[in-house]
Amino acid sequence: MERIVLEVDDTVGKIYNGMNNESKQRFNQTISLMVKKAVNDATFADYSKLLDDTGSEAVKNGLTPELLQALLASDD
């Protein structure tokens, strides 16, 4: 387990500091899962947008399915 520091508003800090150790552990696991999901969702969205933008740019520059097949089939 790696330790990080998160800044939260005063209310959240007071609630967290008032929790018992078991509740803090469950809270930490929940936050960890939420961060993982947010990062994975953002990463996929960014990757998907990059692919879409690249495809649009290629089409705009004249790439056709036939030309793509020819390029993929060439040894160069």
PDB file of N, CA, C and O in Angstrom, chain B, residues numbered from 101:
ATOM      1  N   MET B 101       0.852  -1.162   0.000  1.00  0.00           N
ATOM      2  CA  MET B 101       0.000   0.000   0.000  1.00  0.00           C
ATOM      3  C   MET B 101       0.901   1.229   0.000  1.00  0.00           C
ATOM      4  O   MET B 101       1.869   1.299   0.757  1.00  0.00           O
ATOM      5  N   GLU B 102       0.583   2.175  -0.835  1.00  0.00           N
ATOM      6  CA  GLU B 102       1.344   3.423  -0.891  1.00  0.00           C
ATOM      7  C   GLU B 102       0.540   4.538  -0.242  1.00  0.00           C
ATOM      8  O   GLU B 102      -0.681   4.604  -0.386  1.00  0.00           O
ATOM      9  N   ARG B 103       1.226   5.397   0.463  1.00  0.00           N
ATOM     10  CA  ARG B 103       0.575   6.497   1.174  1.00  0.00           C
ATOM     11  C   ARG B 103       0.643   7.760   0.321  1.00  0.00           C
ATOM     12  O   ARG B 103       1.699   8.106  -0.210  1.00  0.00           O
ATOM     13  N   ILE B 104      -0.504   8.452   0.195  1.00  0.00           N
ATOM     14  CA  ILE B 104      -0.565   9.747  -0.483  1.00  0.00           C
ATOM     15  C   ILE B 104      -1.317  10.713   0.418  1.00  0.00           C
ATOM     16  O   ILE B 104      -1.971  10.298   1.375  1.00  0.00           O
ATOM     17  N   VAL B 105      -1.225  11.980   0.117  1.00  0.00           N
ATOM     18  CA  VAL B 105      -1.938  12.993   0.889  1.00  0.00           C
ATOM     19  C   VAL B 105      -2.918  13.691  -0.036  1.00  0.00           C
ATOM     20  O   VAL B 105      -2.542  14.149  -1.115  1.00  0.00           O
ATOM     21  N   LEU B 106      -4.167  13.771   0.379  1.00  0.00           N
ATOM     22  CA  LEU B 106      -5.206  14.460  -0.375  1.00  0.00           C
ATOM     23  C   LEU B 106      -5.691  15.650   0.439  1.00  0.00           C
ATOM     24  O   LEU B 106      -5.910  15.536   1.645  1.00  0.00           O
ATOM     25  N   GLU B 107      -5.856  16.777  -0.212  1.00  0.00           N
ATOM     26  CA  GLU B 107      -6.427  17.929   0.466  1.00  0.00           C
ATOM     27  C   GLU B 107      -7.937  17.904   0.260  1.00  0.00           C
ATOM     28  O   GLU B 107      -8.425  17.772  -0.863  1.00  0.00           O
ATOM     29  N   VAL B 108      -8.665  18.033   1.364  1.00  0.00           N
ATOM     30  CA  VAL B 108     -10.128  18.046   1.325  1.00  0.00           C
ATOM     31  C   VAL B 108     -10.617  19.248   2.108  1.00  0.00           C
ATOM     32  O   VAL B 108      -9.845  19.893   2.818  1.00  0.00           O
ATOM     33  N   ASP B 109     -11.896  19.547   1.977  1.00  0.00           N
ATOM     34  CA  ASP B 109     -12.417  20.682   2.752  1.00  0.00           C
ATOM     35  C   ASP B 109     -12.506  20.302   4.233  1.00  0.00           C
ATOM     36  O   ASP B 109     -12.399  19.132   4.601  1.00  0.00           O
ATOM     37  N   ASP B 110     -12.702  21.313   5.061  1.00  0.00           N
ATOM     38  CA  ASP B 110     -12.684  21.117   6.514  1.00  0.00           C
ATOM     39  C   ASP B 110     -13.713  20.094   6.988  1.00  0.00           C
ATOM     40  O   ASP B 110     -13.429  19.297   7.882  1.00  0.00           O
ATOM     41  N   THR B 111     -14.886  20.112   6.405  1.00  0.00           N
ATOM     42  CA  THR B 111     -15.950  19.193   6.831  1.00  0.00           C
ATOM     43  C   THR B 111     -15.538  17.739   6.603  1.00  0.00           C
ATOM     44  O   THR B 111     -15.703  16.898   7.486  1.00  0.00           O
ATOM     45  N   VAL B 112     -15.005  17.448   5.424  1.00  0.00           N
ATOM     46  CA  VAL B 112     -14.579  16.081   5.116  1.00  0.00           C
ATOM     47  C   VAL B 112     -13.440  15.670   6.051  1.00  0.00           C
ATOM     48  O   VAL B 112     -13.410  14.544   6.548  1.00  0.00           O
ATOM     49  N   GLY B 113     -12.505  16.590   6.283  1.00  0.00           N
ATOM     50  CA  GLY B 113     -11.395  16.291   7.185  1.00  0.00           C
ATOM     51  C   GLY B 113     -11.866  15.944   8.586  1.00  0.00           C
ATOM     52  O   GLY B 113     -11.366  15.001   9.199  1.00  0.00           O
ATOM     53  N   LYS B 114     -12.821  16.699   9.092  1.00  0.00           N
ATOM     54  CA  LYS B 114     -13.348  16.441  10.438  1.00  0.00           C
ATOM     55  C   LYS B 114     -14.079  15.104  10.498  1.00  0.00           C
ATOM     56  O   LYS B 114     -13.947  14.356  11.467  1.00  0.00           O
ATOM     57  N   ILE B 115     -14.846  14.814   9.458  1.00  0.00           N
ATOM     58  CA  ILE B 115     -15.558  13.526   9.411  1.00  0.00           C
ATOM     59  C   ILE B 115     -14.554  12.383   9.405  1.00  0.00           C
ATOM     60  O   ILE B 115     -14.685  11.426  10.168  1.00  0.00           O
ATOM     61  N   TYR B 116     -13.546  12.488   8.538  1.00  0.00           N
ATOM     62  CA  TYR B 116     -12.539  11.421   8.424  1.00  0.00           C
ATOM     63  C   TYR B 116     -11.794  11.242   9.741  1.00  0.00           C
ATOM     64  O   TYR B 116     -11.611  10.118  10.209  1.00  0.00           O
ATOM     65  N   ASN B 117     -11.368  12.343  10.333  1.00  0.00           N
ATOM     66  CA  ASN B 117     -10.614  12.257  11.585  1.00  0.00           C
ATOM     67  C   ASN B 117     -11.447  11.709  12.729  1.00  0.00           C
ATOM     68  O   ASN B 117     -10.889  11.217  13.710  1.00  0.00           O
ATOM     69  N   GLY B 118     -12.762  11.779  12.631  1.00  0.00           N
ATOM     70  CA  GLY B 118     -13.647  11.236  13.654  1.00  0.00           C
ATOM     71  C   GLY B 118     -13.974   9.763  13.461  1.00  0.00           C
ATOM     72  O   GLY B 118     -14.622   9.159  14.316  1.00  0.00           O
ATOM     73  N   MET B 119     -13.539   9.178  12.359  1.00  0.00           N
ATOM     74  CA  MET B 119     -13.840   7.769  12.075  1.00  0.00           C
ATOM     75  C   MET B 119     -12.928   6.846  12.878  1.00  0.00           C
ATOM     76  O   MET B 119     -11.800   7.202  13.219  1.00  0.00           O
ATOM     77  N   ASN B 120     -13.447   5.644  13.173  1.00  0.00           N
ATOM     78  CA  ASN B 120     -12.589   4.631  13.781  1.00  0.00           C
ATOM     79  C   ASN B 120     -11.712   4.010  12.690  1.00  0.00           C
ATOM     80  O   ASN B 120     -11.938   4.254  11.505  1.00  0.00           O
ATOM     81  N   ASN B 121     -10.734   3.226  13.073  1.00  0.00           N
ATOM     82  CA  ASN B 121      -9.766   2.681  12.112  1.00  0.00           C
ATOM     83  C   ASN B 121     -10.409   1.807  11.039  1.00  0.00           C
ATOM     84  O   ASN B 121     -10.006   1.853   9.876  1.00  0.00           O
ATOM     85  N   GLU B 122     -11.403   1.014  11.422  1.00  0.00           N
ATOM     86  CA  GLU B 122     -12.078   0.151  10.449  1.00  0.00           C
ATOM     87  C   GLU B 122     -12.815   0.991   9.398  1.00  0.00           C
ATOM     88  O   GLU B 122     -12.754   0.694   8.205  1.00  0.00           O
ATOM     89  N   SER B 123     -13.498   2.022   9.844  1.00  0.00           N
ATOM     90  CA  SER B 123     -14.205   2.909   8.918  1.00  0.00           C
ATOM     91  C   SER B 123     -13.232   3.644   8.011  1.00  0.00           C
ATOM     92  O   SER B 123     -13.495   3.813   6.821  1.00  0.00           O
ATOM     93  N   LYS B 124     -12.102   4.085   8.571  1.00  0.00           N
ATOM     94  CA  LYS B 124     -11.083   4.755   7.754  1.00  0.00           C
ATOM     95  C   LYS B 124     -10.551   3.811   6.677  1.00  0.00           C
ATOM     96  O   LYS B 124     -10.338   4.220   5.536  1.00  0.00           O
ATOM     97  N   GLN B 125     -10.339   2.554   7.045  1.00  0.00           N
ATOM     98  CA  GLN B 125      -9.827   1.579   6.079  1.00  0.00           C
ATOM     99  C   GLN B 125     -10.835   1.374   4.937  1.00  0.00           C
ATOM    100  O   GLN B 125     -10.442   1.341   3.771  1.00  0.00           O
ATOM    101  N   ARG B 126     -12.116   1.236   5.259  1.00  0.00           N
ATOM    102  CA  ARG B 126     -13.155   1.081   4.227  1.00  0.00           C
ATOM    103  C   ARG B 126     -13.235   2.338   3.359  1.00  0.00           C
ATOM    104  O   ARG B 126     -13.356   2.253   2.137  1.00  0.00           O
ATOM    105  N   PHE B 127     -13.166   3.502   4.002  1.00  0.00           N
ATOM    106  CA  PHE B 127     -13.194   4.780   3.288  1.00  0.00           C
ATOM    107  C   PHE B 127     -12.016   4.862   2.318  1.00  0.00           C
ATOM    108  O   PHE B 127     -12.189   5.243   1.160  1.00  0.00           O
ATOM    109  N   ASN B 128     -10.818   4.505   2.791  1.00  0.00           N
ATOM    110  CA  ASN B 128      -9.622   4.541   1.942  1.00  0.00           C
ATOM    111  C   ASN B 128      -9.757   3.607   0.747  1.00  0.00           C
ATOM    112  O   ASN B 128      -9.356   3.959  -0.362  1.00  0.00           O
ATOM    113  N   GLN B 129     -10.314   2.428   0.961  1.00  0.00           N
ATOM    114  CA  GLN B 129     -10.519   1.480  -0.137  1.00  0.00           C
ATOM    115  C   GLN B 129     -11.508   2.046  -1.149  1.00  0.00           C
ATOM    116  O   GLN B 129     -11.315   1.906  -2.357  1.00  0.00           O
ATOM    117  N   THR B 130     -12.554   2.678  -0.660  1.00  0.00           N
ATOM    118  CA  THR B 130     -13.549   3.282  -1.555  1.00  0.00           C
ATOM    119  C   THR B 130     -12.923   4.388  -2.386  1.00  0.00           C
ATOM    120  O   THR B 130     -13.128   4.445  -3.598  1.00  0.00           O
ATOM    121  N   ILE B 131     -12.160   5.270  -1.745  1.00  0.00           N
ATOM    122  CA  ILE B 131     -11.503   6.362  -2.467  1.00  0.00           C
ATOM    123  C   ILE B 131     -10.515   5.794  -3.494  1.00  0.00           C
ATOM    124  O   ILE B 131     -10.430   6.293  -4.617  1.00  0.00           O
ATOM    125  N   SER B 132      -9.780   4.767  -3.115  1.00  0.00           N
ATOM    126  CA  SER B 132      -8.829   4.142  -4.038  1.00  0.00           C
ATOM    127  C   SER B 132      -9.537   3.616  -5.289  1.00  0.00           C
ATOM    128  O   SER B 132      -9.066   3.820  -6.408  1.00  0.00           O
ATOM    129  N   LEU B 133     -10.668   2.942  -5.090  1.00  0.00           N
ATOM    130  CA  LEU B 133     -11.434   2.432  -6.236  1.00  0.00           C
ATOM    131  C   LEU B 133     -11.973   3.567  -7.102  1.00  0.00           C
ATOM    132  O   LEU B 133     -11.970   3.472  -8.329  1.00  0.00           O
ATOM    133  N   MET B 134     -12.433   4.637  -6.463  1.00  0.00           N
ATOM    134  CA  MET B 134     -12.966   5.778  -7.211  1.00  0.00           C
ATOM    135  C   MET B 134     -11.869   6.441  -8.045  1.00  0.00           C
ATOM    136  O   MET B 134     -12.112   6.827  -9.189  1.00  0.00           O
ATOM    137  N   VAL B 135     -10.679   6.574  -7.490  1.00  0.00           N
ATOM    138  CA  VAL B 135      -9.563   7.180  -8.223  1.00  0.00           C
ATOM    139  C   VAL B 135      -9.172   6.284  -9.401  1.00  0.00           C
ATOM    140  O   VAL B 135      -8.949   6.777 -10.507  1.00  0.00           O
ATOM    141  N   LYS B 136      -9.089   4.976  -9.167  1.00  0.00           N
ATOM    142  CA  LYS B 136      -8.758   4.049 -10.255  1.00  0.00           C
ATOM    143  C   LYS B 136      -9.766   4.154 -11.384  1.00  0.00           C
ATOM    144  O   LYS B 136      -9.394   4.214 -12.556  1.00  0.00           O
ATOM    145  N   LYS B 137     -11.047   4.177 -11.029  1.00  0.00           N
ATOM    146  CA  LYS B 137     -12.087   4.261 -12.052  1.00  0.00           C
ATOM    147  C   LYS B 137     -11.986   5.575 -12.816  1.00  0.00           C
ATOM    148  O   LYS B 137     -12.083   5.590 -14.043  1.00  0.00           O
ATOM    149  N   ALA B 138     -11.792   6.670 -12.103  1.00  0.00           N
ATOM    150  CA  ALA B 138     -11.683   7.983 -12.755  1.00  0.00           C
ATOM    151  C   ALA B 138     -10.507   8.017 -13.708  1.00  0.00           C
ATOM    152  O   ALA B 138     -10.622   8.537 -14.818  1.00  0.00           O
ATOM    153  N   VAL B 139      -9.382   7.473 -13.291  1.00  0.00           N
ATOM    154  CA  VAL B 139      -8.189   7.466 -14.150  1.00  0.00           C
ATOM    155  C   VAL B 139      -8.412   6.568 -15.354  1.00  0.00           C
ATOM    156  O   VAL B 139      -8.065   6.937 -16.476  1.00  0.00           O
ATOM    157  N   ASN B 140      -8.983   5.399 -15.135  1.00  0.00           N
ATOM    158  CA  ASN B 140      -9.236   4.486 -16.251  1.00  0.00           C
ATOM    159  C   ASN B 140     -10.225   5.083 -17.236  1.00  0.00           C
ATOM    160  O   ASN B 140     -10.029   4.988 -18.448  1.00  0.00           O
ATOM    161  N   ASP B 141     -11.284   5.696 -16.729  1.00  0.00           N
ATOM    162  CA  ASP B 141     -12.274   6.316 -17.609  1.00  0.00           C
ATOM    163  C   ASP B 141     -11.651   7.456 -18.398  1.00  0.00           C
ATOM    164  O   ASP B 141     -11.891   7.586 -19.598  1.00  0.00           O
ATOM    165  N   ALA B 142     -10.856   8.279 -17.733  1.00  0.00           N
ATOM    166  CA  ALA B 142     -10.213   9.419 -18.409  1.00  0.00           C
ATOM    167  C   ALA B 142      -9.220   8.914 -19.428  1.00  0.00           C
ATOM    168  O   ALA B 142      -9.144   9.442 -20.537  1.00  0.00           O
ATOM    169  N   THR B 143      -8.451   7.891 -19.066  1.00  0.00           N
ATOM    170  CA  THR B 143      -7.459   7.350 -19.979  1.00  0.00           C
ATOM    171  C   THR B 143      -8.134   6.793 -21.226  1.00  0.00           C
ATOM    172  O   THR B 143      -7.684   7.044 -22.343  1.00  0.00           O
ATOM    173  N   PHE B 144      -9.218   6.035 -21.037  1.00  0.00           N
ATOM    174  CA  PHE B 144      -9.926   5.474 -22.188  1.00  0.00           C
ATOM    175  C   PHE B 144     -10.522   6.578 -23.045  1.00  0.00           C
ATOM    176  O   PHE B 144     -10.446   6.530 -24.272  1.00  0.00           O
ATOM    177  N   ALA B 145     -11.113   7.568 -22.400  1.00  0.00           N
ATOM    178  CA  ALA B 145     -11.718   8.669 -23.158  1.00  0.00           C
ATOM    179  C   ALA B 145     -10.660   9.437 -23.938  1.00  0.00           C
ATOM    180  O   ALA B 145     -10.869   9.783 -25.100  1.00  0.00           O
ATOM    181  N   ASP B 146      -9.524   9.702 -23.298  1.00  0.00           N
ATOM    182  CA  ASP B 146      -8.432  10.401 -23.984  1.00  0.00           C
ATOM    183  C   ASP B 146      -7.898   9.571 -25.156  1.00  0.00           C
ATOM    184  O   ASP B 146      -7.644  10.097 -26.240  1.00  0.00           O
ATOM    185  N   TYR B 147      -7.734   8.267 -24.917  1.00  0.00           N
ATOM    186  CA  TYR B 147      -7.230   7.369 -25.963  1.00  0.00           C
ATOM    187  C   TYR B 147      -8.227   7.291 -27.119  1.00  0.00           C
ATOM    188  O   TYR B 147      -7.841   7.348 -28.286  1.00  0.00           O
ATOM    189  N   SER B 148      -9.485   7.163 -26.790  1.00  0.00           N
ATOM    190  CA  SER B 148     -10.521   7.083 -27.819  1.00  0.00           C
ATOM    191  C   SER B 148     -10.569   8.368 -28.639  1.00  0.00           C
ATOM    192  O   SER B 148     -10.693   8.322 -29.863  1.00  0.00           O
ATOM    193  N   LYS B 149     -10.471   9.515 -27.966  1.00  0.00           N
ATOM    194  CA  LYS B 149     -10.473  10.802 -28.671  1.00  0.00           C
ATOM    195  C   LYS B 149      -9.247  10.906 -29.573  1.00  0.00           C
ATOM    196  O   LYS B 149      -9.347  11.389 -30.701  1.00  0.00           O
ATOM    197  N   LEU B 150      -8.101  10.460 -29.089  1.00  0.00           N
ATOM    198  CA  LEU B 150      -6.880  10.487 -29.900  1.00  0.00           C
ATOM    199  C   LEU B 150      -7.060   9.649 -31.167  1.00  0.00           C
ATOM    200  O   LEU B 150      -6.675  10.076 -32.255  1.00  0.00           O
ATOM    201  N   LEU B 151      -7.640   8.467 -31.024  1.00  0.00           N
ATOM    202  CA  LEU B 151      -7.876   7.619 -32.195  1.00  0.00           C
ATOM    203  C   LEU B 151      -8.852   8.287 -33.170  1.00  0.00           C
ATOM    204  O   LEU B 151      -8.628   8.280 -34.380  1.00  0.00           O
ATOM    205  N   ASP B 152      -9.918   8.855 -32.645  1.00  0.00           N
ATOM    206  CA  ASP B 152     -10.893   9.536 -33.497  1.00  0.00           C
ATOM    207  C   ASP B 152     -10.263  10.721 -34.223  1.00  0.00           C
ATOM    208  O   ASP B 152     -10.474  10.907 -35.421  1.00  0.00           O
ATOM    209  N   ASP B 153      -9.489  11.520 -33.491  1.00  0.00           N
ATOM    210  CA  ASP B 153      -8.837  12.683 -34.095  1.00  0.00           C
ATOM    211  C   ASP B 153      -7.834  12.261 -35.164  1.00  0.00           C
ATOM    212  O   ASP B 153      -7.749  12.884 -36.222  1.00  0.00           O
ATOM    213  N   THR B 154      -7.081  11.208 -34.888  1.00  0.00           N
ATOM    214  CA  THR B 154      -6.094  10.711 -35.852  1.00  0.00           C
ATOM    215  C   THR B 154      -6.789  10.205 -37.109  1.00  0.00           C
ATOM    216  O   THR B 154      -6.353  10.490 -38.224  1.00  0.00           O
ATOM    217  N   GLY B 155      -7.870   9.456 -36.927  1.00  0.00           N
ATOM    218  CA  GLY B 155      -8.621   8.955 -38.075  1.00  0.00           C
ATOM    219  C   GLY B 155      -9.218  10.078 -38.905  1.00  0.00           C
ATOM    220  O   GLY B 155      -9.174  10.032 -40.134  1.00  0.00           O
ATOM    221  N   SER B 156      -9.771  11.078 -38.252  1.00  0.00           N
ATOM    222  CA  SER B 156     -10.348  12.224 -38.966  1.00  0.00           C
ATOM    223  C   SER B 156      -9.281  12.978 -39.746  1.00  0.00           C
ATOM    224  O   SER B 156      -9.499  13.380 -40.889  1.00  0.00           O
ATOM    225  N   GLU B 157      -8.127  13.165 -39.118  1.00  0.00           N
ATOM    226  CA  GLU B 157      -7.023  13.866 -39.784  1.00  0.00           C
ATOM    227  C   GLU B 157      -6.532  13.064 -40.989  1.00  0.00           C
ATOM    228  O   GLU B 157      -6.231  13.641 -42.034  1.00  0.00           O
ATOM    229  N   ALA B 158      -6.450  11.745 -40.855  1.00  0.00           N
ATOM    230  CA  ALA B 158      -6.012  10.903 -41.966  1.00  0.00           C
ATOM    231  C   ALA B 158      -6.986  10.991 -43.139  1.00  0.00           C
ATOM    232  O   ALA B 158      -6.563  11.112 -44.289  1.00  0.00           O
ATOM    233  N   VAL B 159      -8.270  10.933 -42.858  1.00  0.00           N
ATOM    234  CA  VAL B 159      -9.281  11.042 -43.913  1.00  0.00           C
ATOM    235  C   VAL B 159      -9.207  12.425 -44.562  1.00  0.00           C
ATOM    236  O   VAL B 159      -9.289  12.545 -45.785  1.00  0.00           O
ATOM    237  N   LYS B 160      -9.053  13.452 -43.753  1.00  0.00           N
ATOM    238  CA  LYS B 160      -8.949  14.818 -44.261  1.00  0.00           C
ATOM    239  C   LYS B 160      -7.742  14.965 -45.199  1.00  0.00           C
ATOM    240  O   LYS B 160      -7.773  15.745 -46.151  1.00  0.00           O
ATOM    241  N   ASN B 161      -6.685  14.206 -44.912  1.00  0.00           N
ATOM    242  CA  ASN B 161      -5.474  14.262 -45.727  1.00  0.00           C
ATOM    243  C   ASN B 161      -5.475  13.271 -46.884  1.00  0.00           C
ATOM    244  O   ASN B 161      -4.453  13.074 -47.543  1.00  0.00           O
ATOM    245  N   GLY B 162      -6.638  12.641 -47.132  1.00  0.00           N
ATOM    246  CA  GLY B 162      -6.780  11.816 -48.325  1.00  0.00           C
ATOM    247  C   GLY B 162      -6.661  10.322 -48.118  1.00  0.00           C
ATOM    248  O   GLY B 162      -6.663   9.578 -49.099  1.00  0.00           O
ATOM    249  N   LEU B 163      -6.559   9.853 -46.902  1.00  0.00           N
ATOM    250  CA  LEU B 163      -6.464   8.413 -46.674  1.00  0.00           C
ATOM    251  C   LEU B 163      -7.816   7.764 -46.944  1.00  0.00           C
ATOM    252  O   LEU B 163      -8.842   8.181 -46.405  1.00  0.00           O
ATOM    253  N   THR B 164      -7.797   6.744 -47.780  1.00  0.00           N
ATOM    254  CA  THR B 164      -9.001   5.971 -48.085  1.00  0.00           C
ATOM    255  C   THR B 164      -8.777   4.544 -47.600  1.00  0.00           C
ATOM    256  O   THR B 164      -7.637   4.162 -47.336  1.00  0.00           O
ATOM    257  N   PRO B 165      -9.830   3.754 -47.477  1.00  0.00           N
ATOM    258  CA  PRO B 165      -9.636   2.354 -47.084  1.00  0.00           C
ATOM    259  C   PRO B 165      -8.719   1.603 -48.052  1.00  0.00           C
ATOM    260  O   PRO B 165      -7.926   0.758 -47.638  1.00  0.00           O
ATOM    261  N   GLU B 166      -8.837   1.918 -49.330  1.00  0.00           N
ATOM    262  CA  GLU B 166      -7.995   1.240 -50.328  1.00  0.00           C
ATOM    263  C   GLU B 166      -6.523   1.627 -50.141  1.00  0.00           C
ATOM    264  O   GLU B 166      -5.644   0.767 -50.185  1.00  0.00           O
ATOM    265  N   LEU B 167      -6.264   2.894 -49.938  1.00  0.00           N
ATOM    266  CA  LEU B 167      -4.899   3.365 -49.739  1.00  0.00           C
ATOM    267  C   LEU B 167      -4.323   2.774 -48.440  1.00  0.00           C
ATOM    268  O   LEU B 167      -3.156   2.384 -48.398  1.00  0.00           O
ATOM    269  N   LEU B 168      -5.128   2.713 -47.407  1.00  0.00           N
ATOM    270  CA  LEU B 168      -4.679   2.123 -46.160  1.00  0.00           C
ATOM    271  C   LEU B 168      -4.293   0.666 -46.351  1.00  0.00           C
ATOM    272  O   LEU B 168      -3.260   0.226 -45.847  1.00  0.00           O
ATOM    273  N   GLN B 169      -5.121  -0.091 -47.080  1.00  0.00           N
ATOM    274  CA  GLN B 169      -4.803  -1.494 -47.346  1.00  0.00           C
ATOM    275  C   GLN B 169      -3.499  -1.618 -48.126  1.00  0.00           C
ATOM    276  O   GLN B 169      -2.675  -2.483 -47.830  1.00  0.00           O
ATOM    277  N   ALA B 170      -3.314  -0.760 -49.114  1.00  0.00           N
ATOM    278  CA  ALA B 170      -2.082  -0.787 -49.915  1.00  0.00           C
ATOM    279  C   ALA B 170      -0.879  -0.479 -49.036  1.00  0.00           C
ATOM    280  O   ALA B 170       0.161  -1.126 -49.162  1.00  0.00           O
ATOM    281  N   LEU B 171      -1.007   0.497 -48.152  1.00  0.00           N
ATOM    282  CA  LEU B 171       0.104   0.841 -47.259  1.00  0.00           C
ATOM    283  C   LEU B 171       0.420  -0.300 -46.293  1.00  0.00           C
ATOM    284  O   LEU B 171       1.588  -0.589 -46.029  1.00  0.00           O
ATOM    285  N   LEU B 172      -0.602  -0.935 -45.777  1.00  0.00           N
ATOM    286  CA  LEU B 172      -0.387  -2.037 -44.854  1.00  0.00           C
ATOM    287  C   LEU B 172       0.214  -3.259 -45.542  1.00  0.00           C
ATOM    288  O   LEU B 172       0.954  -4.028 -44.929  1.00  0.00           O
ATOM    289  N   ALA B 173      -0.110  -3.427 -46.815  1.00  0.00           N
ATOM    290  CA  ALA B 173       0.393  -4.578 -47.578  1.00  0.00           C
ATOM    291  C   ALA B 173       1.821  -4.384 -48.071  1.00  0.00           C
ATOM    292  O   ALA B 173       2.499  -5.363 -48.384  1.00  0.00           O
ATOM    293  N   SER B 174       2.292  -3.142 -48.147  1.00  0.00           N
ATOM    294  CA  SER B 174       3.636  -2.882 -48.680  1.00  0.00           C
ATOM    295  C   SER B 174       4.693  -3.269 -47.669  1.00  0.00           C
ATOM    296  O   SER B 174       4.425  -3.309 -46.468  1.00  0.00           O
ATOM    297  N   ASP B 175       5.899  -3.557 -48.149  1.00  0.00           N
ATOM    298  CA  ASP B 175       7.015  -3.938 -47.301  1.00  0.00           C
ATOM    299  C   ASP B 175       7.771  -2.744 -46.751  1.00  0.00           C
ATOM    300  O   ASP B 175       8.639  -2.907 -45.893  1.00  0.00           O
ATOM    301  N   ASP B 176       7.462  -1.564 -47.219  1.00  0.00           N
ATOM    302  CA  ASP B 176       8.208  -0.358 -46.805  1.00  0.00           C
ATOM    303  C   ASP B 176       7.843   0.098 -45.442  1.00  0.00           C
ATOM    304  O   ASP B 176       8.383   1.094 -44.959  1.00  0.00           O
TER     305      ASP B 176
END
